[in-house]
Amino acid sequence: MTEALKFPFKNLPEMFFKRVEKDPDRVAYIYHDGTQWKKATWKETGEKVKQAASAIINMGLEKGDRVCIFGYNSYPWLIADYGTLCAGGVVVPIYHTLPADQAGYIIKDCEAKFVFVENEVALEKVKSVKDEIPFVKKVITFSGLDRGDGEWLMTFEEFMQEGISNPREEEIQRRVESVDTDALACFVYTSGTTGPPKGVMQSHRNHLAMAEMLQSIGTFEEDDLMYLFLPVAHSFARAAWYGAPFIGFTIAISRGIDKVVDDLQEIKPTIVPSVPRIFEKIYDAVHSNAMASPVKKKIFDWAVKVGKERSKYIINKKPVPLLLKIKYKIAFALVFKKLHERVGGRIRFFISGGAPLSAEIAEFFHAADLLVLEGYGLTETTPAVTINRAEAYKFGTVGLPLPGVELKIADDGEILAKGPNIALGYYKKEAETKEAFEESGWFHTGDIGEFDEDGFLRITDRKKDLIVTAGGKNIAPQIIENMVKAETPLISQVVMIGDKKPYCVALVSLNEEELKKWADNQGKGDKSLEELARDSEVENIVRQAIERVNARLASFETIKKFRIVPRDFTIENGELTPTLKVKRKVVMQKYKDLIEQMYAE
């Protein structure tokens, strides 16, 4: 029996304005204006949201019209987002990294009436598909560019001035009151690992349910400061975006992925949501630094061993012995203190989602006294169905079901989910909707998983990614890929192949930053990345990493052959999603000749 939610608000705008009314002078958002960090109170933010809502109503937005926001996280994005919702519109976020054709596809598919763009780069992408989107009435630029394109383009300053000059408070109130709980709030397009993106229709109920679920487990507190660098175009980040006014915590908006380290040290957040790839990169950097000399390695290994011993006591809720406490103080001072300083020194916990996190990585962070709480969900579940709690967590699992969520495992191992956070379906895609969303309310996640004896969910793999060998053996590749990646910082990505094949092979990409460090230390700094990818010593390091993992696997699971690809996978080249997940089909198609070679030998 799942816990019933209370739904104290009718829709997201009502929730937002209740927070403005309750805490007008509290800091709601911290953002960088290009020169310095600024703080915005709930009252200030509420006034700007009303101005944006007035502007877009004056410009012709009708209830239910779609508004695209194309760019990276920013305070103007937030204003445009809530302004659209308050005017009765539907927000359609677009990743700032998407190429013009994919961004154009989303604008066209959702039939957007208005498009907000971050900067000139995004604007040029929209301009390039202008002929395909005749229904777009206006493009508004956040960065204040020159008009340049007649009446079709306006600056964000001009847009806000329209709302200031012609306020529509009564109409805003009328529209907010008329928005039903089950009305559409957002279309969030899936990242398209297997084909064209689908517009997931998320309602106000979906987002309100998720915010209430997160509040009810007591993990987040009003005094928390969350640093948000994950793109708000992703459902994981949007849960924080809409959760903040519900729960009351402050959000610090990132300056960009290249500024994360600086931002963390300046902002000093208490909570940071992230994706596994970021934790892997931090671990690789720390591990690589420790391997720089035999002395450093010895101290690092000792510190991690002490940290893991201490972790066992904490996980089992037992007092840490005095001698171990003393050892840990030394380990912290020698090894872990620098890591804490790099992330601001005030972290209560990290949250990991979007893809499976290696248990080994989570255990390392816990040994360093940094807790990573892994959760699980999809865009279609807005976005979470389970999460580890600060008082109840197990590494290697994605936690316990959230209040209000029902989960069950189908006969074929697929996880099915049901609850008020399950989206309404895919926009204009009836067949796909019927396939994934049952009329009874159960959603087919496409993930394979199992519950342990304490009710914690463990994800084994994506259903479509499962490898069934020619001999009929089932293999979950993600677990093995993560094991290989954890063996050496030189490895960035691993893609296992073996479906309907007699054995498994793998494509391996290298961590270019770590590869350069290694090359400099080996006197090979003059070699190009492509040359290093073919270097026999590099190949041997990768081979040994795979062999160590193979020794822990059943024979049919082992990687028999591998090839190192010439460069790492990237978003720009279409090999990674915006949340850094590998697009397997794209990679396998791009390197089909290498794959064929391995099976032809």
C-alpha positions as CSV (number, residue, x, y, z in Angstrom):
1,M,0.0,0.0,0.0
2,T,1.6,3.3,-1.1
3,E,1.4,6.5,1.0
4,A,-1.2,9.0,-0.3
5,L,0.0,12.5,-1.2
6,K,-1.8,15.6,0.0
7,F,-1.4,17.9,-3.0
8,P,-1.5,21.2,-1.1
9,F,-1.4,23.2,-4.4
10,K,-3.6,23.2,-7.5
11,N,-0.7,23.9,-9.9
12,L,2.9,25.0,-10.1
13,P,2.2,28.8,-10.3
14,E,0.0,28.6,-7.2
15,M,2.9,26.8,-5.4
16,F,5.4,29.4,-6.6
17,F,3.4,32.4,-5.4
18,K,2.6,30.7,-2.0
19,R,6.4,30.6,-1.4
20,V,6.7,34.2,-2.5
21,E,4.0,35.1,0.0
22,K,5.5,33.0,2.8
23,D,9.2,34.0,2.5
24,P,9.4,37.3,0.5
25,D,12.7,38.3,1.9
26,R,14.5,35.0,1.9
27,V,17.1,34.3,-0.9
28,A,15.5,32.2,-3.5
29,Y,18.2,32.1,-6.2
30,I,21.9,32.9,-6.5
31,Y,23.2,33.6,-10.0
32,H,26.2,35.2,-11.8
33,D,25.5,38.2,-14.0
34,G,28.9,37.9,-15.8
35,T,30.7,40.1,-13.3
36,Q,29.6,38.9,-9.9
37,W,27.3,36.6,-7.9
38,K,23.9,38.1,-7.2
39,K,21.1,37.1,-4.8
40,A,17.4,37.3,-5.7
41,T,14.7,37.0,-3.0
42,W,11.4,35.3,-3.5
43,K,9.7,38.6,-3.7
44,E,12.0,40.0,-6.4
45,T,11.7,36.8,-8.4
46,G,7.9,36.8,-8.0
47,E,7.7,40.4,-9.4
48,K,9.8,39.5,-12.4
49,V,7.7,36.3,-13.1
50,K,4.6,38.5,-13.1
51,Q,6.3,40.9,-15.6
52,A,7.2,38.0,-17.9
53,A,3.7,36.5,-17.7
54,S,2.2,39.9,-18.5
55,A,4.6,40.3,-21.5
56,I,3.9,37.0,-23.0
57,I,0.1,37.4,-22.5
58,N,0.3,40.8,-24.2
59,M,2.2,39.2,-27.1
60,G,-0.6,36.7,-27.7
61,L,0.1,33.5,-25.7
62,E,-3.1,31.5,-25.2
63,K,-3.7,28.9,-22.6
64,G,-1.9,25.6,-23.6
65,D,0.4,27.3,-26.1
66,R,4.0,25.9,-26.1
67,V,7.0,28.0,-25.4
68,C,10.6,26.7,-26.0
69,I,13.5,27.8,-23.9
70,F,16.8,27.0,-25.7
71,G,19.9,27.4,-23.6
72,Y,21.8,26.7,-20.5
73,N,20.6,27.4,-16.9
74,S,20.2,31.1,-16.1
75,Y,18.1,33.4,-14.0
76,P,16.3,34.7,-17.1
77,W,15.5,31.1,-18.0
78,L,13.8,30.8,-14.6
79,I,11.8,33.9,-15.1
80,A,10.7,32.8,-18.6
81,D,9.9,29.4,-17.3
82,Y,7.6,30.4,-14.5
83,G,6.3,33.4,-16.5
84,T,5.1,30.9,-19.2
85,L,3.4,28.7,-16.6
86,C,1.7,31.7,-15.0
87,A,0.3,32.7,-18.4
88,G,-1.2,29.2,-18.8
89,G,1.5,28.1,-21.3
90,V,3.5,24.9,-21.6
91,V,7.3,25.0,-21.2
92,V,9.4,23.0,-23.7
93,P,13.1,23.1,-22.6
94,I,15.8,22.4,-25.2
95,Y,19.4,21.4,-24.4
96,H,21.9,24.2,-25.2
97,T,24.2,21.5,-26.8
98,L,21.7,20.3,-29.4
99,P,22.6,21.0,-33.0
100,A,20.3,23.1,-35.2
101,D,18.4,20.2,-36.8
102,Q,17.5,18.6,-33.5
103,A,16.5,21.9,-31.8
104,G,14.5,22.7,-34.9
105,Y,12.8,19.3,-34.8
106,I,11.6,20.0,-31.2
107,I,10.4,23.5,-32.0
108,K,8.5,22.2,-35.0
109,D,7.2,19.0,-33.3
110,C,5.8,20.9,-30.3
111,E,4.5,23.7,-32.5
112,A,6.0,26.4,-30.3
113,K,4.6,29.9,-30.4
114,F,7.5,31.6,-28.7
115,V,11.2,30.7,-28.4
116,F,13.6,32.0,-25.8
117,V,17.3,31.6,-26.7
118,E,20.4,31.9,-24.5
119,N,22.8,33.6,-26.8
120,E,24.0,34.2,-30.4
121,V,25.0,30.5,-30.8
122,A,21.4,29.3,-30.0
123,L,19.9,32.2,-32.0
124,E,21.8,31.2,-35.2
125,K,20.6,27.6,-34.8
126,V,17.0,28.8,-34.7
127,K,17.5,31.2,-37.6
128,S,18.9,28.4,-39.7
129,V,15.6,26.5,-39.4
130,K,13.3,29.6,-39.6
131,D,11.5,28.5,-42.8
132,E,10.5,25.2,-41.0
133,I,8.9,27.0,-38.0
134,P,6.5,29.6,-39.4
135,F,4.2,29.4,-36.4
136,V,6.9,30.9,-34.1
137,K,5.7,34.5,-33.5
138,K,8.7,35.8,-31.6
139,V,12.3,34.8,-30.6
140,I,13.5,36.4,-27.4
141,T,17.3,36.5,-26.7
142,F,18.5,36.4,-23.1
143,S,21.9,38.0,-23.8
144,G,20.6,41.3,-25.2
145,L,21.7,41.0,-28.8
146,D,20.9,43.6,-31.4
147,R,17.4,43.2,-32.9
148,G,18.9,42.1,-36.3
149,D,15.8,40.3,-37.7
150,G,13.0,42.8,-37.7
151,E,9.8,42.0,-35.7
152,W,10.7,38.3,-35.4
153,L,13.4,39.0,-32.8
154,M,13.4,40.9,-29.5
155,T,15.8,41.2,-26.5
156,F,14.9,39.9,-23.1
157,E,15.1,43.5,-21.8
158,E,12.5,44.6,-24.4
159,F,10.3,41.6,-23.5
160,M,10.4,42.4,-19.7
161,Q,9.7,46.1,-20.5
162,E,6.5,45.0,-22.3
163,G,5.4,43.4,-19.0
164,I,6.4,46.4,-16.9
165,S,4.6,48.9,-19.2
166,N,1.4,46.8,-19.6
167,P,0.9,44.7,-16.4
168,R,-1.8,42.0,-16.5
169,E,-2.1,41.0,-12.8
170,E,-5.8,40.3,-12.9
171,E,-5.5,38.2,-16.1
172,I,-2.5,36.3,-14.6
173,Q,-4.6,35.6,-11.5
174,R,-7.5,34.4,-13.7
175,R,-5.2,32.1,-15.7
176,V,-3.4,30.7,-12.7
177,E,-6.8,29.8,-11.1
178,S,-8.0,28.2,-14.3
179,V,-5.0,25.9,-14.7
180,D,-6.2,22.4,-13.6
181,T,-3.8,20.1,-11.7
182,D,-3.9,17.6,-14.7
183,A,-3.1,20.3,-17.3
184,L,0.1,20.1,-19.2
185,A,3.1,21.9,-17.7
186,C,6.0,20.8,-19.8
187,F,7.0,18.7,-22.8
188,V,10.4,17.3,-22.0
189,Y,12.0,15.6,-25.0
190,T,13.9,12.4,-24.4
191,S,17.5,12.5,-25.3
192,G,17.0,10.0,-28.1
193,T,19.6,7.2,-27.4
194,T,17.6,4.9,-29.8
195,G,16.0,7.3,-32.3
196,P,14.3,10.7,-32.7
197,P,13.4,12.3,-29.4
198,K,9.9,12.0,-28.0
199,G,8.0,14.8,-26.3
200,V,7.1,13.5,-22.9
201,M,4.0,15.3,-21.7
202,Q,4.3,16.2,-18.0
203,S,1.4,17.7,-16.0
204,H,1.3,20.0,-13.1
205,R,0.2,17.0,-11.0
206,N,3.4,15.1,-12.1
207,H,5.7,17.9,-10.9
208,L,3.7,18.7,-7.7
209,A,3.8,15.0,-6.8
210,M,7.5,14.8,-7.2
211,A,8.1,17.9,-5.1
212,E,5.9,16.6,-2.4
213,M,7.6,13.2,-2.5
214,L,11.0,14.8,-2.1
215,Q,9.8,16.9,0.8
216,S,8.0,14.0,2.5
217,I,11.2,11.9,2.8
218,G,12.9,14.7,4.7
219,T,16.1,14.6,2.7
220,F,16.0,18.3,1.7
221,E,15.8,21.2,4.2
222,E,14.7,24.8,3.8
223,D,18.2,26.0,4.7
224,D,19.9,23.9,2.0
225,L,21.8,25.6,-0.8
226,M,21.7,23.5,-3.9
227,Y,24.2,24.0,-6.7
228,L,22.5,23.3,-10.1
229,F,24.8,22.7,-13.0
230,L,22.8,19.9,-14.7
231,P,20.9,21.4,-17.6
232,V,17.4,22.4,-16.7
233,A,16.3,20.9,-20.0
234,H,16.7,17.5,-18.2
235,S,14.0,16.1,-16.0
236,F,16.4,15.4,-13.2
237,A,17.3,19.1,-12.9
238,R,13.7,20.2,-13.4
239,A,12.8,18.3,-10.2
240,A,15.0,20.7,-8.3
241,W,13.8,23.7,-10.4
242,Y,10.2,23.1,-9.3
243,G,11.1,21.5,-6.0
244,A,12.7,24.6,-4.6
245,P,9.6,26.7,-4.1
246,F,7.7,23.7,-2.7
247,I,10.4,22.9,-0.1
248,G,12.0,26.3,0.2
249,F,15.7,25.7,-0.4
250,T,17.9,28.1,-2.3
251,I,19.3,27.3,-5.8
252,A,22.6,28.5,-7.0
253,I,22.6,28.6,-10.8
254,S,25.8,27.3,-12.4
255,R,27.9,29.5,-14.8
256,G,28.5,26.4,-16.9
257,I,30.2,23.0,-16.8
258,D,33.7,24.5,-17.3
259,K,33.2,26.6,-14.1
260,V,31.9,23.9,-11.8
261,V,35.1,23.6,-9.7
262,D,35.3,27.4,-9.3
263,D,31.6,27.7,-8.6
264,L,31.7,25.0,-5.9
265,Q,34.5,26.7,-4.0
266,E,32.8,30.1,-4.2
267,I,29.2,29.1,-3.6
268,K,29.9,26.3,-1.0
269,P,26.6,24.4,-1.5
270,T,25.2,21.8,0.8
271,I,23.6,19.6,-2.0
272,V,24.7,19.0,-5.6
273,P,22.7,16.8,-8.0
274,S,24.9,15.2,-10.7
275,V,25.2,12.4,-13.2
276,P,27.6,9.4,-12.7
277,R,30.1,10.6,-15.3
278,I,31.0,13.6,-13.1
279,F,31.7,11.4,-10.1
280,E,33.8,9.1,-12.3
281,K,35.8,12.1,-13.5
282,I,36.5,13.3,-10.0
283,Y,37.5,9.8,-8.9
284,D,39.8,9.4,-11.9
285,A,41.5,12.8,-11.2
286,V,42.0,11.9,-7.5
287,H,43.2,8.4,-8.4
288,S,45.5,9.6,-11.1
289,N,47.1,12.2,-8.8
290,A,47.7,9.4,-6.2
291,M,49.4,7.2,-8.8
292,A,52.0,10.0,-9.5
293,S,54.5,8.4,-7.1
294,P,55.0,5.2,-5.1
295,V,54.8,7.2,-1.8
296,K,51.6,9.0,-2.8
297,K,50.0,5.7,-3.9
298,K,50.9,4.1,-0.6
299,I,49.3,6.9,1.4
300,F,46.2,7.0,-0.8
301,D,45.7,3.3,-0.6
302,W,46.0,3.3,3.2
303,A,43.6,6.3,3.5
304,V,41.0,4.6,1.3
305,K,41.3,1.4,3.3
306,V,40.9,3.3,6.6
307,G,37.9,5.2,5.1
308,K,36.2,2.1,4.0
309,E,36.7,0.5,7.4
310,R,35.0,3.6,9.0
311,S,32.2,3.4,6.4
312,K,31.2,-0.1,7.5
313,Y,30.5,1.2,11.0
314,I,28.6,4.2,9.8
315,I,26.5,2.2,7.3
316,N,25.7,-0.3,10.1
317,K,24.9,2.6,12.5
318,K,27.5,1.4,15.0
319,P,30.0,3.7,16.9
320,V,33.4,4.1,15.2
321,P,36.2,2.7,17.5
322,L,38.5,5.3,19.0
323,L,41.6,4.0,17.2
324,L,39.9,4.0,13.9
325,K,38.7,7.6,14.5
326,I,42.3,8.7,15.1
327,K,43.5,6.9,11.9
328,Y,40.7,8.5,9.9
329,K,41.6,12.0,11.1
330,I,45.1,11.4,9.7
331,A,43.7,9.9,6.5
332,F,41.4,12.9,6.1
333,A,44.2,15.4,6.7
334,L,46.5,13.7,4.2
335,V,44.1,12.7,1.4
336,F,40.4,13.6,1.7
337,K,40.6,17.2,3.0
338,K,41.7,18.5,-0.5
339,L,38.7,16.8,-2.1
340,H,36.3,18.4,0.4
341,E,37.9,21.8,-0.3
342,R,37.5,21.3,-4.0
343,V,33.7,20.8,-3.6
344,G,33.2,23.8,-1.2
345,G,33.6,22.2,2.2
346,R,29.9,22.2,3.2
347,I,28.5,19.2,1.2
348,R,25.8,17.3,3.1
349,F,25.4,14.9,0.2
350,F,25.5,14.5,-3.6
351,I,22.6,13.1,-5.6
352,S,23.3,10.8,-8.5
353,G,20.9,10.0,-11.3
354,G,20.4,9.7,-15.0
355,A,22.5,6.5,-15.3
356,P,23.9,3.7,-13.1
357,L,26.6,4.7,-10.6
358,S,29.3,2.2,-9.9
359,A,29.2,0.9,-6.3
360,E,33.0,1.3,-6.2
361,I,32.8,5.0,-6.9
362,A,30.0,5.5,-4.3
363,E,32.1,3.6,-1.8
364,F,35.2,5.7,-2.5
365,F,33.2,9.0,-1.9
366,H,31.8,7.6,1.3
367,A,35.3,6.6,2.5
368,A,36.2,10.3,1.9
369,D,33.1,11.3,4.0
370,L,31.1,12.5,1.0
371,L,27.8,10.7,0.7
372,V,26.4,10.1,-2.8
373,L,22.7,9.2,-2.7
374,E,21.7,7.4,-5.9
375,G,18.2,7.6,-7.3
376,Y,16.4,6.2,-10.3
377,G,13.8,7.3,-12.7
378,L,13.1,8.5,-16.2
379,T,11.8,11.5,-18.0
380,E,8.4,9.6,-18.1
381,T,8.4,9.4,-14.3
382,T,9.0,13.1,-13.8
383,P,11.8,11.9,-13.0
384,A,12.3,9.7,-9.9
385,V,10.6,6.6,-8.6
386,T,13.3,5.6,-6.0
387,I,16.1,7.3,-4.1
388,N,18.5,6.4,-1.3
389,R,17.9,8.5,1.8
390,A,20.6,10.0,4.1
391,E,19.4,7.7,6.9
392,A,18.8,4.7,4.7
393,Y,21.1,3.9,1.8
394,K,22.9,1.0,0.1
395,F,25.6,1.4,-2.4
396,G,25.0,-0.5,-5.6
397,T,21.3,0.2,-5.3
398,V,19.0,3.1,-6.4
399,G,17.2,3.2,-3.1
400,L,13.7,2.7,-1.8
401,P,10.5,3.7,-3.6
402,L,9.3,7.2,-3.1
403,P,6.0,7.8,-1.2
404,G,3.1,7.5,-3.6
405,V,5.0,5.3,-6.0
406,E,4.2,1.6,-6.7
407,L,6.8,-0.6,-8.3
408,K,6.7,-4.2,-9.5
409,I,9.0,-6.5,-11.5
410,A,7.4,-8.1,-14.6
411,D,8.0,-11.7,-15.5
412,D,10.8,-10.7,-17.9
413,G,12.5,-8.7,-15.2
414,E,11.3,-5.2,-16.4
415,I,10.6,-2.6,-13.8
416,L,7.0,-1.2,-14.0
417,A,6.0,2.0,-12.1
418,K,2.8,3.5,-11.1
419,G,2.0,6.8,-9.4
420,P,0.9,10.5,-9.7
421,N,4.4,11.3,-11.1
422,I,3.9,9.1,-14.2
423,A,3.7,11.4,-17.3
424,L,0.6,11.6,-19.6
425,G,2.4,10.0,-22.6
426,Y,4.3,11.1,-25.7
427,Y,3.1,14.0,-27.8
428,K,1.5,13.0,-31.1
429,K,2.9,9.4,-30.7
430,E,-0.1,7.2,-29.9
431,A,1.6,3.9,-30.8
432,E,4.6,4.6,-28.6
433,T,2.3,5.8,-25.8
434,K,0.2,2.7,-25.9
435,E,3.3,0.5,-25.8
436,A,4.9,2.2,-22.7
437,F,1.8,3.4,-20.8
438,E,-0.8,0.9,-19.8
439,E,-4.4,2.0,-19.3
440,S,-4.2,0.6,-15.8
441,G,-1.6,3.2,-15.0
442,W,1.6,1.0,-15.1
443,F,4.5,2.5,-17.0
444,H,7.1,0.2,-18.6
445,T,10.5,1.6,-17.8
446,G,12.5,-0.5,-20.2
447,D,15.0,-1.2,-17.3
448,I,15.7,-4.6,-15.8
449,G,16.0,-4.7,-12.0
450,E,15.4,-6.6,-8.8
451,F,14.6,-5.8,-5.1
452,D,16.9,-7.0,-2.3
453,E,15.7,-8.4,1.0
454,D,15.3,-4.9,2.4
455,G,13.3,-3.5,-0.5
456,F,16.1,-1.6,-2.1
457,L,16.0,-1.6,-5.9
458,R,19.0,-2.7,-8.0
459,I,19.1,-1.9,-11.7
460,T,20.9,-4.4,-13.8
461,D,20.6,-2.9,-17.2
462,R,18.4,-1.4,-19.9
463,K,16.1,-4.0,-21.4
464,K,17.1,-3.0,-25.0
465,D,20.8,-3.1,-24.1
466,L,20.8,-6.7,-22.7
467,I,23.1,-8.9,-24.7
468,V,21.8,-12.4,-25.6
469,T,24.7,-14.3,-27.1
470,A,24.4,-16.9,-29.9
471,G,24.6,-19.5,-27.1
472,G,21.5,-18.0,-25.4
473,K,23.3,-16.4,-22.4
474,N,21.9,-13.1,-21.1
475,I,24.5,-10.4,-20.2
476,A,24.0,-7.0,-18.6
477,P,26.7,-4.9,-20.2
478,Q,26.5,-1.7,-18.1
479,I,27.7,-3.5,-15.0
480,I,30.7,-4.9,-16.7
481,E,31.5,-1.6,-18.6
482,N,31.5,0.2,-15.2
483,M,33.8,-2.4,-13.7
484,V,36.3,-1.9,-16.6
485,K,36.1,1.9,-16.4
486,A,36.9,1.8,-12.6
487,E,40.2,-0.1,-13.3
488,T,42.2,2.8,-14.8
489,P,41.7,6.5,-15.2
490,L,42.9,6.2,-18.8
491,I,39.6,4.6,-19.8
492,S,36.7,7.0,-20.5
493,Q,34.0,4.8,-22.0
494,V,33.4,1.1,-22.7
495,V,30.8,-0.2,-25.1
496,M,30.3,-4.0,-25.0
497,I,29.0,-5.8,-28.1
498,G,27.8,-9.4,-28.3
499,D,24.1,-9.6,-29.1
500,K,23.5,-12.8,-31.2
501,K,27.3,-13.3,-31.4
502,P,29.4,-16.2,-30.2
503,Y,31.3,-14.0,-27.7
504,C,31.6,-10.4,-26.4
505,V,33.9,-7.7,-27.6
506,A,34.3,-4.0,-26.7
507,L,35.0,-0.6,-28.0
508,V,37.1,1.5,-25.6
509,S,37.5,5.3,-25.6
510,L,40.3,7.0,-23.7
511,N,40.2,9.9,-21.2
512,E,42.0,12.5,-23.2
513,E,43.1,14.6,-20.1
514,E,44.5,11.5,-18.3
515,L,46.1,10.3,-21.5
516,K,48.0,13.5,-21.9
517,K,49.2,13.3,-18.3
518,W,50.4,9.8,-18.9
519,A,52.1,10.7,-22.1
520,D,54.0,13.5,-20.5
521,N,55.2,11.2,-17.7
522,Q,56.3,8.6,-20.2
523,G,58.2,11.0,-22.4
524,K,55.6,10.7,-25.2
525,G,54.1,14.2,-24.9
526,D,54.8,15.0,-28.5
527,K,52.5,12.3,-29.8
528,S,48.9,13.1,-31.0
529,L,45.9,11.6,-29.3
530,E,45.3,9.3,-32.3
531,E,48.9,8.1,-32.0
532,L,48.6,7.5,-28.3
533,A,45.4,5.5,-28.9
534,R,47.5,3.1,-31.0
535,D,50.4,3.0,-28.6
536,S,51.3,-0.5,-27.5
537,E,51.8,0.5,-23.8
538,V,48.4,2.2,-23.7
539,E,46.8,-0.9,-25.3
540,N,48.5,-3.1,-22.7
541,I,47.1,-1.0,-19.8
542,V,43.6,-1.4,-21.3
543,R,44.2,-5.1,-21.9
544,Q,45.3,-5.6,-18.2
545,A,42.3,-3.7,-17.0
546,I,39.9,-5.9,-19.0
547,E,41.7,-9.1,-17.9
548,R,41.4,-8.1,-14.2
549,V,37.6,-7.7,-14.7
550,N,37.3,-10.9,-16.8
551,A,38.9,-12.8,-13.9
552,R,35.8,-11.9,-11.8
553,L,33.2,-12.8,-14.5
554,A,31.6,-16.0,-15.8
555,S,33.3,-17.2,-19.0
556,F,30.4,-16.2,-21.2
557,E,30.4,-12.6,-19.8
558,T,34.1,-11.9,-20.5
559,I,35.3,-9.5,-23.1
560,K,37.3,-11.6,-25.5
561,K,38.6,-8.8,-27.8
562,F,38.7,-5.0,-27.8
563,R,39.6,-2.0,-29.9
564,I,40.6,1.4,-28.8
565,V,38.8,4.1,-30.8
566,P,40.9,7.1,-32.0
567,R,39.1,9.7,-29.8
568,D,36.7,10.0,-26.9
569,F,32.9,10.1,-27.5
570,T,31.3,13.5,-27.3
571,I,27.9,15.2,-27.4
572,E,28.9,17.3,-30.4
573,N,29.7,14.2,-32.5
574,G,26.3,12.7,-31.5
575,E,27.9,9.8,-29.5
576,L,26.7,11.0,-26.1
577,T,23.4,12.3,-24.8
578,P,23.4,15.7,-23.1
579,T,23.5,13.8,-19.8
580,L,26.7,12.0,-21.0
581,K,25.1,8.6,-21.7
582,V,26.6,6.7,-24.6
583,K,24.3,6.4,-27.7
584,R,25.2,2.7,-28.3
585,K,23.6,2.5,-31.8
586,V,25.4,5.6,-33.0
587,V,28.7,4.3,-31.7
588,M,28.2,0.8,-33.1
589,Q,27.3,2.2,-36.5
590,K,30.2,4.6,-36.5
591,Y,32.7,1.8,-35.7
592,K,31.0,-1.1,-37.4
593,D,34.2,-1.9,-39.4
594,L,36.2,-2.2,-36.1
595,I,33.5,-4.5,-34.7
596,E,33.5,-6.6,-37.8
597,Q,37.3,-7.0,-37.7
598,M,37.1,-8.4,-34.2
599,Y,34.6,-11.0,-35.2
600,A,36.4,-11.8,-38.5
601,E,39.7,-12.6,-36.9
